[in-house]
Amino acid sequence: MGTLSGNKIAGGNPSRGRVDNDYYATNNYSTKAILEVEDIIYPALEPACGEGHISKLLVGEVYSTDLIYRKYGCGDMDFLSYEYIEKLGYMVYKNSKTQKDYRENTNETLGFIKQKKVYENKYINTVITNPPFNLFQEFVEKALMLANKKVIMFGKLQALEGIKRATFLETTPLKTVYVFKKRQQPLRNGSEIDPLTNKKWASSTMAFAWFIWEIGYTGEPVIKWI
Ligand SMILES: C[S@@+](CC[C@H](N)C(=O)[O-])C[C@H]1O[C@@H](n2cnc3c(N)ncnc32)[C@H](O)[C@@H]1O
């Protein structure tokens, strides 16, 4: 009798492997569920926007960036790099929302002033995203440095676990963890359909949640179900 890998035991399909840059888009259902219970305080930033699945459901001043350009927002922007703040400063200064706008405006030296404003005066009120899972903590750390009011992250419920992550989370103003009553289905490679079966994706083996940090919150985190 053959042995089963951990992934197979958990119900995964190891033949697919991971997607490049962990591109699992957020289902509209998952985003709408959080927007019903949490206010977005604008201006907002989606720093790993993919094709804009989250950004497109937001209704105020939103800046959308990603390491990879997927024909939405601005690409070539590594959220974890030092230069990110400068690039975001250019975007904010010129109100650039697309790659084209952004390319046309990056020569503005005045962008530097805005860069300082973005960072020191905390221009961005809410950072919201679904980060690559293996960079969850790094994204939370950077988002907490940038956001003036709130950080909202979609992630595996499992993000609460692990000595390094849990110890870090204890030091953050994590206010609410919204656990889904119904299993959520992220869209692998942004696709609604599983190309292997030509049908909607089979139920995910992972449990997901929305994590909310409120800057200045000093109480214990609370679990809610949505
Ligand atoms: C799980 S997907 C989510 C996409 C989108 N936020 C959504 O909810 O549909 C993670 C995204 O993070 C992007 N990404 C990976 N590393 C990044 C980095 N260092 N800086 C910015 N974006 C990154 C990937 O290109 C991918 O689009």
Ligand as a Chemical Component Dictionary entry (heavy atoms), coordinates in Angstrom:
data_LIG
# 
_chem_comp.id                   LIG 
_chem_comp.type                 NON-POLYMER 
_chem_comp.pdbx_formal_charge   0 
_chem_comp.three_letter_code    LIG 
# 
loop_
_chem_comp_atom.comp_id 
_chem_comp_atom.atom_id 
_chem_comp_atom.alt_atom_id 
_chem_comp_atom.type_symbol 
_chem_comp_atom.charge 
_chem_comp_atom.model_Cartn_x 
_chem_comp_atom.model_Cartn_y 
_chem_comp_atom.model_Cartn_z 
_chem_comp_atom.pdbx_ordinal 
LIG C1  C1  C 0  -3.344 35.688 -2.250 1  
LIG S1  S1  S 1  -3.087 36.768 -3.675 2  
LIG C2  C2  C 0  -4.357 37.974 -3.378 3  
LIG C3  C3  C 0  -4.620 38.953 -4.484 4  
LIG C4  C4  C 0  -5.647 40.051 -4.135 5  
LIG N1  N1  N 0  -5.273 40.753 -2.910 6  
LIG C5  C5  C 0  -7.022 39.488 -3.967 7  
LIG O1  O1  O 0  -7.484 39.481 -2.825 8  
LIG O2  O2  O -1 -7.641 39.046 -4.933 9  
LIG C6  C6  C 0  -1.557 37.535 -3.162 10 
LIG C7  C7  C 0  -1.024 38.617 -4.062 11 
LIG O3  O3  O 0  0.168  39.113 -3.458 12 
LIG C8  C8  C 0  1.050  39.518 -4.498 13 
LIG N2  N2  N 0  2.386  39.620 -3.912 14 
LIG C9  C9  C 0  3.248  38.620 -3.591 15 
LIG N3  N3  N 0  4.357  39.120 -3.008 16 
LIG C10 C10 C 0  4.186  40.484 -2.958 17 
LIG C11 C11 C 0  4.991  41.567 -2.476 18 
LIG N4  N4  N 0  6.174  41.349 -1.905 19 
LIG N5  N5  N 0  4.500  42.819 -2.608 20 
LIG C12 C12 C 0  3.298  43.046 -3.188 21 
LIG N6  N6  N 0  2.504  42.070 -3.651 22 
LIG C13 C13 C 0  2.940  40.797 -3.536 23 
LIG C14 C14 C 0  0.871  38.446 -5.544 24 
LIG O4  O4  O 0  1.323  38.890 -6.809 25 
LIG C15 C15 C 0  -0.641 38.202 -5.479 26 
LIG O5  O5  O 0  -1.329 39.017 -6.384 27 
# 
loop_
_chem_comp_bond.comp_id 
_chem_comp_bond.atom_id_1 
_chem_comp_bond.atom_id_2 
_chem_comp_bond.value_order 
_chem_comp_bond.pdbx_ordinal 
LIG C1  S1  SING 1  
LIG S1  C2  SING 2  
LIG S1  C6  SING 3  
LIG C2  C3  SING 4  
LIG C3  C4  SING 5  
LIG C4  N1  SING 6  
LIG C4  C5  SING 7  
LIG C5  O1  DOUB 8  
LIG C5  O2  SING 9  
LIG C6  C7  SING 10 
LIG C7  O3  SING 11 
LIG C7  C15 SING 12 
LIG O3  C8  SING 13 
LIG C8  N2  SING 14 
LIG C8  C14 SING 15 
LIG N2  C9  SING 16 
LIG N2  C13 SING 17 
LIG C9  N3  DOUB 18 
LIG N3  C10 SING 19 
LIG C10 C11 SING 20 
LIG C10 C13 DOUB 21 
LIG C11 N4  SING 22 
LIG C11 N5  DOUB 23 
LIG N5  C12 SING 24 
LIG C12 N6  DOUB 25 
LIG N6  C13 SING 26 
LIG C14 O4  SING 27 
LIG C14 C15 SING 28 
LIG C15 O5  SING 29 
# 
